[in-house]
């Protein structure tokens, strides 16, 4: 059975084990860079870090930034995925999609957004996100990016064990 739970364990979130899971969704990952990023997330009250647990083993992480304004009702809540990663040995089994859906339900989110690149757009599309392609121009060339959106219209997401 797989559960996605909120994690505030600073020691684990800044550990080599957490880095080994999360590094795949970082640009040019280093352990020091990862720890600095986690410390920043842990210091931001609008950021929540979720961990996928399978039979007591951590298999994935999802970092979410809430975009809810004060006074909004639960179903007005929106959030952005800042990062999502699954342990290499657990990929291609639907865990990432299940994490997204479990977090969306647990947090009563109406909409989740994410920005990604060509490497991860397949994951977002296969998880039900709508995607809009755009190009960013840099001095040394251009980069293709995607704005992804998933709406909670039924609020009855099915997840697989």
C-alpha angles and dihedrals in degrees: 000000000000126000130182110210137177110258126202097160099130093189093056095039090057095042132112088247092057090045091052089058100039100040092083091070096046128093108241094346123214126170092240091049090049093051091049090050093049091048089052091049092047090053094052113084091202092060123084125186119209127193127205110227122196114184092329095315123112108234106163148010134214123189114201131187114203117225097187117135120220113272094027118132121244093260091053090064120120130180141183126227106231093181141351128184139164126206109265094243091054100048124120092030099100096258095127092052091045091051091052093049095044092050092046090054097041092050094041091234121178094194139013122196132190138175118219147156138238091282094064106024091097090060093051094046093048089050092058101263121144110227133205118195122219137166127231116205117218128181090254097043144301133295129208114226135173132217106213128196132186119187124204098220101149097030086211105099114176116222128188126228 
